[in-house]
Amino acid sequence: MRTQNATAYRFLAPYLLIFSVFWVWPIISSFLISFQATRTVPWRFAPTFNWGRLIGDPAFFNALKNTLLILVIQVPVMISLAIVMAVLLNSPLLKARGLYRFAFFAPVVVGEVAYSAVFRLMFNLDFGIVNKLLNSVGVPKIDWFSNVTPAMAVIMIAVTWRWAGYNAIILLAGLQSIPDDVYEAATLDRVSKVKQFFYITLPLLKPVIVFCAVLSIIGTMQLFTEPFLITERGGPGGGTETLGLLLYRQGFRSLNFGYASAIAYTMAGLAIAITLVQLWLTRDPK
């Protein structure tokens, strides 16, 4: 047994070495950097310099507010839409289901720069298709990128378009794992399809829904591409700046690596805390 274990660890050694060098050490190093003042030469140890700045930084609280706003509004809408899409994809009445599954999943494989450029064109004030459709029904043009609320709405729409289909495919796998016998028994008892959905499908699908919600929370806390590319670095006036964008601005534009590391660990801590609260609220009472 010892010989077999030693052989297994020798095969694992290259991966463990690479994992330690490129994953474990950067995590530890960035945490240590968060306790240093990195705008001085040489860097000096200042435990409260970066973490204390977080408490009184208006830019941090603005980015935190925007991130939580997207989290509270966009994630529930996206998960709800993904559930509806998964139920429709699972319907035996749907023809060419493989084609629809590919179509819903396709946005995930589209390049982030490409789809961000498309959304900027779609919501353009003068020649965007969205404003043209609004004008066709008598609604005046909306300057989507000069006002905070419309700009935030564009980000939420873009993120939902990109990830709703991805979550729908995961939920579809969960739906297909539910035994047909349960629905057949409910049908024999004359339970309506609506009641079957709320009292059978949703409870049995709960672990998969929680899994998708956890992934979405983590992704939202790291949101960077959409505010950076679609609203041009969190505009207008920082109204759509997220924690991920603030981290980038501090770390790679201001070269304030200590403060950027503190922001990164705050993001990770918030994601873990929100996820744990969600898991506690959705736990099995048994």
C-alpha atoms as a printed R data frame, in Angstrom:
    type eleno elety resid chain resno       x      y       z
1   ATOM     1    CA   MET     A     1   0.000  0.000   0.000
2   ATOM     2    CA   ARG     A     2   2.816  2.417   0.843
3   ATOM     3    CA   THR     A     3   4.492  1.667  -2.486
4   ATOM     4    CA   GLN     A     4   1.237  2.343  -4.346
5   ATOM     5    CA   ASN     A     5   0.737  5.628  -2.479
6   ATOM     6    CA   ALA     A     6   4.296  6.708  -3.190
7   ATOM     7    CA   THR     A     7   3.822  5.984  -6.890
8   ATOM     8    CA   ALA     A     8   0.578  7.967  -6.960
9   ATOM     9    CA   TYR     A     9   2.213 10.965  -5.270
10  ATOM    10    CA   ARG     A    10   5.124 10.854  -7.726
11  ATOM    11    CA   PHE     A    11   2.643 11.138 -10.599
12  ATOM    12    CA   LEU     A    12   0.868 13.975  -8.786
13  ATOM    13    CA   ALA     A    13   4.084 15.798  -7.906
14  ATOM    14    CA   PRO     A    14   4.386 17.866 -11.152
15  ATOM    15    CA   TYR     A    15   0.797 19.106 -10.818
16  ATOM    16    CA   LEU     A    16   1.153 19.823  -7.099
17  ATOM    17    CA   LEU     A    17   4.354 21.746  -7.761
18  ATOM    18    CA   ILE     A    18   2.779 23.863 -10.497
19  ATOM    19    CA   PHE     A    19  -0.334 24.388  -8.352
20  ATOM    20    CA   SER     A    20   1.774 25.565  -5.421
21  ATOM    21    CA   VAL     A    21   3.888 27.941  -7.500
22  ATOM    22    CA   PHE     A    22   1.141 29.519  -9.592
23  ATOM    23    CA   TRP     A    23  -1.876 29.290  -7.235
24  ATOM    24    CA   VAL     A    24  -1.040 28.788  -3.571
25  ATOM    25    CA   TRP     A    25   1.934 31.131  -3.397
26  ATOM    26    CA   PRO     A    26   0.228 34.042  -5.265
27  ATOM    27    CA   ILE     A    27  -2.749 33.768  -2.885
28  ATOM    28    CA   ILE     A    28  -0.482 33.925   0.166
29  ATOM    29    CA   SER     A    29   1.709 36.624  -1.375
30  ATOM    30    CA   SER     A    30  -1.198 38.901  -2.295
31  ATOM    31    CA   PHE     A    31  -2.599 38.556   1.222
32  ATOM    32    CA   LEU     A    32   0.740 39.641   2.676
33  ATOM    33    CA   ILE     A    33   0.945 42.530   0.192
34  ATOM    34    CA   SER     A    34  -2.410 43.827   1.466
35  ATOM    35    CA   PHE     A    35  -0.651 44.692   4.736
36  ATOM    36    CA   GLN     A    36   2.064 46.758   3.041
37  ATOM    37    CA   ALA     A    37   2.221 50.322   1.785
38  ATOM    38    CA   THR     A    38   3.210 49.775  -1.838
39  ATOM    39    CA   ARG     A    39   3.318 53.412  -2.950
40  ATOM    40    CA   THR     A    40   6.619 53.899  -1.145
41  ATOM    41    CA   VAL     A    41  10.083 52.708  -2.148
42  ATOM    42    CA   PRO     A    42  10.885 50.298  -0.659
43  ATOM    43    CA   TRP     A    43   7.565 48.846   0.386
44  ATOM    44    CA   ARG     A    44   6.978 49.022   4.117
45  ATOM    45    CA   PHE     A    45   4.849 46.959   6.467
46  ATOM    46    CA   ALA     A    46   1.751 48.959   7.488
47  ATOM    47    CA   PRO     A    47  -1.013 46.620   8.740
48  ATOM    48    CA   THR     A    48  -3.792 49.223   8.880
49  ATOM    49    CA   PHE     A    49  -2.805 51.370   5.893
50  ATOM    50    CA   ASN     A    50  -4.808 49.632   3.159
51  ATOM    51    CA   TRP     A    51  -7.513 48.026   5.271
52  ATOM    52    CA   GLY     A    52  -8.138 51.282   7.107
53  ATOM    53    CA   ARG     A    53  -8.467 53.119   3.805
54  ATOM    54    CA   LEU     A    54 -11.321 50.835   2.764
55  ATOM    55    CA   ILE     A    55 -13.494 52.126   5.593
56  ATOM    56    CA   GLY     A    56 -13.290 55.756   4.478
57  ATOM    57    CA   ASP     A    57 -12.951 55.410   0.716
58  ATOM    58    CA   PRO     A    58 -16.031 56.750  -1.152
59  ATOM    59    CA   ALA     A    59 -14.896 55.015  -4.361
60  ATOM    60    CA   PHE     A    60 -14.899 51.648  -2.588
61  ATOM    61    CA   PHE     A    61 -18.402 52.118  -1.188
62  ATOM    62    CA   ASN     A    62 -19.641 53.319  -4.587
63  ATOM    63    CA   ALA     A    63 -18.232 50.191  -6.248
64  ATOM    64    CA   LEU     A    64 -19.634 48.016  -3.453
65  ATOM    65    CA   LYS     A    65 -23.088 49.585  -3.853
66  ATOM    66    CA   ASN     A    66 -23.060 49.030  -7.620
67  ATOM    67    CA   THR     A    67 -21.900 45.430  -7.255
68  ATOM    68    CA   LEU     A    68 -24.540 44.582  -4.656
69  ATOM    69    CA   LEU     A    69 -27.226 46.311  -6.754
70  ATOM    70    CA   ILE     A    70 -26.385 44.096  -9.722
71  ATOM    71    CA   LEU     A    71 -26.269 41.078  -7.416
72  ATOM    72    CA   VAL     A    72 -29.694 41.754  -5.877
73  ATOM    73    CA   ILE     A    73 -31.498 42.552  -9.147
74  ATOM    74    CA   GLN     A    74 -29.739 40.699 -11.935
75  ATOM    75    CA   VAL     A    75 -28.971 37.340 -10.315
76  ATOM    76    CA   PRO     A    76 -32.575 36.491  -9.246
77  ATOM    77    CA   VAL     A    77 -33.907 37.596 -12.646
78  ATOM    78    CA   MET     A    78 -31.297 35.519 -14.477
79  ATOM    79    CA   ILE     A    79 -31.881 32.400 -12.353
80  ATOM    80    CA   SER     A    80 -35.664 32.710 -12.798
81  ATOM    81    CA   LEU     A    81 -35.264 33.093 -16.554
82  ATOM    82    CA   ALA     A    82 -32.858 30.138 -16.637
83  ATOM    83    CA   ILE     A    83 -35.429 27.945 -14.824
84  ATOM    84    CA   VAL     A    84 -38.117 28.845 -17.370
85  ATOM    85    CA   MET     A    85 -35.712 28.157 -20.238
86  ATOM    86    CA   ALA     A    86 -34.695 24.810 -18.744
87  ATOM    87    CA   VAL     A    87 -38.331 23.724 -18.332
88  ATOM    88    CA   LEU     A    88 -39.083 24.657 -21.951
89  ATOM    89    CA   LEU     A    89 -35.984 22.840 -23.194
90  ATOM    90    CA   ASN     A    90 -37.039 19.765 -21.242
91  ATOM    91    CA   SER     A    91 -40.523 19.713 -22.755
92  ATOM    92    CA   PRO     A    92 -41.230 16.615 -24.902
93  ATOM    93    CA   LEU     A    93 -43.307 18.840 -27.205
94  ATOM    94    CA   LEU     A    94 -40.256 20.872 -28.254
95  ATOM    95    CA   LYS     A    95 -38.808 19.962 -31.640
96  ATOM    96    CA   ALA     A    96 -35.104 20.297 -32.523
97  ATOM    97    CA   ARG     A    97 -34.159 20.490 -28.854
98  ATOM    98    CA   GLY     A    98 -30.464 20.083 -29.644
99  ATOM    99    CA   LEU     A    99 -30.519 23.213 -31.778
100 ATOM   100    CA   TYR     A   100 -32.207 25.267 -29.055
101 ATOM   101    CA   ARG     A   101 -29.796 24.008 -26.396
102 ATOM   102    CA   PHE     A   102 -26.870 25.085 -28.540
103 ATOM   103    CA   ALA     A   103 -28.485 28.468 -29.208
104 ATOM   104    CA   PHE     A   104 -29.012 29.149 -25.494
105 ATOM   105    CA   PHE     A   105 -25.485 28.044 -24.605
106 ATOM   106    CA   ALA     A   106 -23.797 29.889 -27.507
107 ATOM   107    CA   PRO     A   107 -23.466 33.321 -25.772
108 ATOM   108    CA   VAL     A   108 -20.970 31.827 -23.315
109 ATOM   109    CA   VAL     A   109 -18.498 31.005 -26.103
110 ATOM   110    CA   VAL     A   110 -18.806 34.429 -27.758
111 ATOM   111    CA   GLY     A   111 -15.756 36.620 -27.147
112 ATOM   112    CA   GLU     A   112 -16.265 39.177 -24.407
113 ATOM   113    CA   VAL     A   113 -14.869 42.042 -26.473
114 ATOM   114    CA   ALA     A   114 -17.049 41.134 -29.455
115 ATOM   115    CA   TYR     A   115 -20.321 40.913 -27.582
116 ATOM   116    CA   SER     A   116 -19.554 44.057 -25.567
117 ATOM   117    CA   ALA     A   117 -19.032 45.961 -28.817
118 ATOM   118    CA   VAL     A   118 -22.325 44.602 -30.150
119 ATOM   119    CA   PHE     A   119 -24.183 45.793 -27.042
120 ATOM   120    CA   ARG     A   120 -22.650 49.254 -27.349
121 ATOM   121    CA   LEU     A   121 -23.906 49.413 -30.930
122 ATOM   122    CA   MET     A   122 -27.349 48.057 -30.047
123 ATOM   123    CA   PHE     A   123 -27.886 50.711 -27.364
124 ATOM   124    CA   ASN     A   124 -26.285 53.583 -29.260
125 ATOM   125    CA   LEU     A   125 -28.249 56.830 -28.957
126 ATOM   126    CA   ASP     A   126 -28.424 57.693 -32.645
127 ATOM   127    CA   PHE     A   127 -28.380 54.465 -34.656
128 ATOM   128    CA   GLY     A   128 -28.841 51.660 -32.115
129 ATOM   129    CA   ILE     A   129 -31.523 49.073 -32.843
130 ATOM   130    CA   VAL     A   130 -32.999 49.422 -29.339
131 ATOM   131    CA   ASN     A   131 -33.742 53.141 -29.730
132 ATOM   132    CA   LYS     A   132 -35.125 52.528 -33.211
133 ATOM   133    CA   LEU     A   133 -37.554 49.959 -31.817
134 ATOM   134    CA   LEU     A   134 -38.532 52.348 -29.014
135 ATOM   135    CA   ASN     A   135 -39.158 55.110 -31.546
136 ATOM   136    CA   SER     A   136 -41.349 52.789 -33.599
137 ATOM   137    CA   VAL     A   137 -43.775 52.493 -30.662
138 ATOM   138    CA   GLY     A   138 -43.672 56.180 -29.775
139 ATOM   139    CA   VAL     A   139 -41.087 56.077 -26.983
140 ATOM   140    CA   PRO     A   140 -38.417 58.821 -27.181
141 ATOM   141    CA   LYS     A   141 -34.755 57.915 -27.496
142 ATOM   142    CA   ILE     A   142 -32.868 56.995 -24.327
143 ATOM   143    CA   ASP     A   143 -29.256 58.031 -23.838
144 ATOM   144    CA   TRP     A   144 -28.225 54.704 -22.352
145 ATOM   145    CA   PHE     A   145 -24.617 55.549 -21.555
146 ATOM   146    CA   SER     A   146 -24.902 59.110 -20.210
147 ATOM   147    CA   ASN     A   147 -27.172 58.323 -17.258
148 ATOM   148    CA   VAL     A   148 -26.468 55.915 -14.422
149 ATOM   149    CA   THR     A   149 -29.776 54.011 -14.335
150 ATOM   150    CA   PRO     A   150 -29.938 53.159 -18.080
151 ATOM   151    CA   ALA     A   151 -26.228 52.287 -18.113
152 ATOM   152    CA   MET     A   152 -26.702 49.936 -15.171
153 ATOM   153    CA   ALA     A   153 -29.693 48.381 -16.945
154 ATOM   154    CA   VAL     A   154 -27.551 47.713 -20.042
155 ATOM   155    CA   ILE     A   155 -24.943 45.908 -17.917
156 ATOM   156    CA   MET     A   156 -27.614 43.748 -16.281
157 ATOM   157    CA   ILE     A   157 -29.172 42.903 -19.647
158 ATOM   158    CA   ALA     A   158 -25.777 42.007 -21.105
159 ATOM   159    CA   VAL     A   159 -24.799 39.776 -18.177
160 ATOM   160    CA   THR     A   160 -28.198 38.069 -18.242
161 ATOM   161    CA   TRP     A   161 -27.954 37.460 -21.988
162 ATOM   162    CA   ARG     A   162 -24.507 35.923 -21.591
163 ATOM   163    CA   TRP     A   163 -25.101 33.635 -18.610
164 ATOM   164    CA   ALA     A   164 -28.816 32.757 -18.526
165 ATOM   165    CA   GLY     A   165 -28.401 30.012 -21.122
166 ATOM   166    CA   TYR     A   166 -25.375 28.592 -19.313
167 ATOM   167    CA   ASN     A   167 -27.387 28.260 -16.104
168 ATOM   168    CA   ALA     A   168 -30.329 26.872 -18.065
169 ATOM   169    CA   ILE     A   169 -28.193 23.988 -19.352
170 ATOM   170    CA   ILE     A   170 -27.093 23.165 -15.795
171 ATOM   171    CA   LEU     A   171 -30.694 23.303 -14.589
172 ATOM   172    CA   LEU     A   172 -31.753 21.159 -17.537
173 ATOM   173    CA   ALA     A   173 -29.373 18.434 -16.359
174 ATOM   174    CA   GLY     A   174 -31.019 18.664 -12.943
175 ATOM   175    CA   LEU     A   175 -34.491 18.395 -14.466
176 ATOM   176    CA   GLN     A   176 -33.532 15.294 -16.402
177 ATOM   177    CA   SER     A   177 -32.390 13.620 -13.183
178 ATOM   178    CA   ILE     A   178 -35.899 13.868 -11.665
179 ATOM   179    CA   PRO     A   179 -37.665 10.488 -12.059
180 ATOM   180    CA   ASP     A   180 -40.651 10.447 -14.418
181 ATOM   181    CA   ASP     A   181 -42.530  8.263 -11.925
182 ATOM   182    CA   VAL     A   182 -43.026 11.284  -9.669
183 ATOM   183    CA   TYR     A   183 -44.823 13.226 -12.397
184 ATOM   184    CA   GLU     A   184 -46.828 10.182 -13.496
185 ATOM   185    CA   ALA     A   185 -48.072  9.665  -9.947
186 ATOM   186    CA   ALA     A   186 -49.005 13.345  -9.670
187 ATOM   187    CA   THR     A   187 -50.840 13.201 -12.995
188 ATOM   188    CA   LEU     A   188 -52.822 10.169 -11.856
189 ATOM   189    CA   ASP     A   189 -53.773 12.136  -8.734
190 ATOM   190    CA   ARG     A   190 -55.008 14.918 -11.050
191 ATOM   191    CA   VAL     A   191 -52.407 17.438  -9.940
192 ATOM   192    CA   SER     A   192 -52.201 20.316 -12.398
193 ATOM   193    CA   LYS     A   193 -48.991 21.095 -14.286
194 ATOM   194    CA   VAL     A   194 -48.652 24.387 -12.419
195 ATOM   195    CA   LYS     A   195 -48.820 22.669  -9.023
196 ATOM   196    CA   GLN     A   196 -46.420 19.987 -10.245
197 ATOM   197    CA   PHE     A   197 -43.944 22.728 -11.109
198 ATOM   198    CA   PHE     A   198 -44.152 24.473  -7.720
199 ATOM   199    CA   TYR     A   199 -44.515 21.409  -5.474
200 ATOM   200    CA   ILE     A   200 -42.413 18.824  -7.343
201 ATOM   201    CA   THR     A   201 -40.042 20.420  -9.831
202 ATOM   202    CA   LEU     A   202 -38.784 23.355  -7.775
203 ATOM   203    CA   PRO     A   203 -38.225 21.401  -4.511
204 ATOM   204    CA   LEU     A   204 -36.370 18.591  -6.298
205 ATOM   205    CA   LEU     A   205 -34.402 21.117  -8.336
206 ATOM   206    CA   LYS     A   206 -33.427 23.148  -5.271
207 ATOM   207    CA   PRO     A   207 -29.800 21.862  -4.951
208 ATOM   208    CA   VAL     A   208 -29.105 22.716  -8.604
209 ATOM   209    CA   ILE     A   209 -30.714 26.155  -8.236
210 ATOM   210    CA   VAL     A   210 -28.540 26.848  -5.197
211 ATOM   211    CA   PHE     A   211 -25.461 25.712  -7.131
212 ATOM   212    CA   CYS     A   212 -26.273 28.080 -10.012
213 ATOM   213    CA   ALA     A   213 -26.958 30.904  -7.557
214 ATOM   214    CA   VAL     A   214 -23.600 30.380  -5.827
215 ATOM   215    CA   LEU     A   215 -21.760 30.469  -9.164
216 ATOM   216    CA   SER     A   216 -23.663 33.614 -10.136
217 ATOM   217    CA   ILE     A   217 -22.851 35.341  -6.844
218 ATOM   218    CA   ILE     A   218 -19.143 34.598  -7.241
219 ATOM   219    CA   GLY     A   219 -19.227 35.780 -10.857
220 ATOM   220    CA   THR     A   220 -21.060 39.001  -9.978
221 ATOM   221    CA   MET     A   221 -18.589 39.861  -7.234
222 ATOM   222    CA   GLN     A   222 -15.829 39.588  -9.872
223 ATOM   223    CA   LEU     A   223 -17.740 41.483 -12.588
224 ATOM   224    CA   PHE     A   224 -15.281 43.431 -14.727
225 ATOM   225    CA   THR     A   225 -15.693 43.016 -18.478
226 ATOM   226    CA   GLU     A   226 -19.132 44.571 -18.949
227 ATOM   227    CA   PRO     A   227 -18.563 47.824 -17.004
228 ATOM   228    CA   PHE     A   228 -15.072 48.136 -18.475
229 ATOM   229    CA   LEU     A   229 -16.036 47.669 -22.132
230 ATOM   230    CA   ILE     A   230 -19.747 48.484 -22.432
231 ATOM   231    CA   THR     A   231 -19.937 51.576 -20.207
232 ATOM   232    CA   GLU     A   232 -16.307 52.602 -20.774
233 ATOM   233    CA   ARG     A   233 -14.567 51.970 -17.460
234 ATOM   234    CA   GLY     A   234 -17.581 52.261 -15.201
235 ATOM   235    CA   GLY     A   235 -19.137 55.410 -16.600
236 ATOM   236    CA   PRO     A   236 -20.888 57.718 -16.426
237 ATOM   237    CA   GLY     A   237 -18.876 59.242 -13.609
238 ATOM   238    CA   GLY     A   238 -18.217 55.929 -11.875
239 ATOM   239    CA   GLY     A   239 -21.945 55.173 -11.757
240 ATOM   240    CA   THR     A   240 -21.405 51.594 -12.966
241 ATOM   241    CA   GLU     A   241 -17.977 50.932 -11.466
242 ATOM   242    CA   THR     A   242 -17.834 47.540  -9.757
243 ATOM   243    CA   LEU     A   243 -15.396 46.114  -7.237
244 ATOM   244    CA   GLY     A   244 -13.599 44.218  -9.991
245 ATOM   245    CA   LEU     A   245 -13.139 47.421 -11.978
246 ATOM   246    CA   LEU     A   246 -11.956 49.326  -8.900
247 ATOM   247    CA   LEU     A   247  -9.432 46.567  -8.195
248 ATOM   248    CA   TYR     A   248  -8.110 46.845 -11.765
249 ATOM   249    CA   ARG     A   249  -7.906 50.636 -11.553
250 ATOM   250    CA   GLN     A   250  -5.980 50.554  -8.264
251 ATOM   251    CA   GLY     A   251  -3.703 47.662  -9.150
252 ATOM   252    CA   PHE     A   252  -2.863 48.136 -12.823
253 ATOM   253    CA   ARG     A   253  -3.431 51.836 -13.461
254 ATOM   254    CA   SER     A   254  -2.398 53.391 -10.139
255 ATOM   255    CA   LEU     A   255   0.046 50.545  -9.353
256 ATOM   256    CA   ASN     A   256  -1.244 50.526  -5.780
257 ATOM   257    CA   PHE     A   257  -0.891 46.778  -5.343
258 ATOM   258    CA   GLY     A   258  -1.399 46.779  -1.578
259 ATOM   259    CA   TYR     A   259  -4.773 48.499  -1.757
260 ATOM   260    CA   ALA     A   260  -5.792 46.359  -4.752
261 ATOM   261    CA   SER     A   261  -4.974 43.214  -2.736
262 ATOM   262    CA   ALA     A   262  -7.111 44.465   0.151
263 ATOM   263    CA   ILE     A   263 -10.003 45.033  -2.272
264 ATOM   264    CA   ALA     A   264  -9.518 41.555  -3.741
265 ATOM   265    CA   TYR     A   265  -9.711 39.867  -0.339
266 ATOM   266    CA   THR     A   266 -12.729 41.984   0.582
267 ATOM   267    CA   MET     A   267 -14.439 40.751  -2.587
268 ATOM   268    CA   ALA     A   268 -13.577 37.154  -1.723
269 ATOM   269    CA   GLY     A   269 -14.797 37.579   1.850
270 ATOM   270    CA   LEU     A   270 -18.090 39.126   0.731
271 ATOM   271    CA   ALA     A   271 -18.664 36.355  -1.808
272 ATOM   272    CA   ILE     A   272 -18.036 33.694   0.837
273 ATOM   273    CA   ALA     A   273 -20.259 35.455   3.387
274 ATOM   274    CA   ILE     A   274 -23.169 35.932   0.965
275 ATOM   275    CA   THR     A   275 -22.851 32.340  -0.227
276 ATOM   276    CA   LEU     A   276 -22.878 30.986   3.337
277 ATOM   277    CA   VAL     A   277 -25.960 33.056   4.174
278 ATOM   278    CA   GLN     A   278 -27.697 31.749   1.085
279 ATOM   279    CA   LEU     A   279 -26.794 28.159   1.899
280 ATOM   280    CA   TRP     A   280 -28.096 28.677   5.446
281 ATOM   281    CA   LEU     A   281 -31.374 30.157   4.226
282 ATOM   282    CA   THR     A   282 -31.912 27.361   1.698
283 ATOM   283    CA   ARG     A   283 -30.788 24.516   3.956
284 ATOM   284    CA   ASP     A   284 -32.922 21.447   4.470
285 ATOM   285    CA   PRO     A   285 -34.868 21.946   7.738
286 ATOM   286    CA   LYS     A   286 -34.454 18.239   8.478
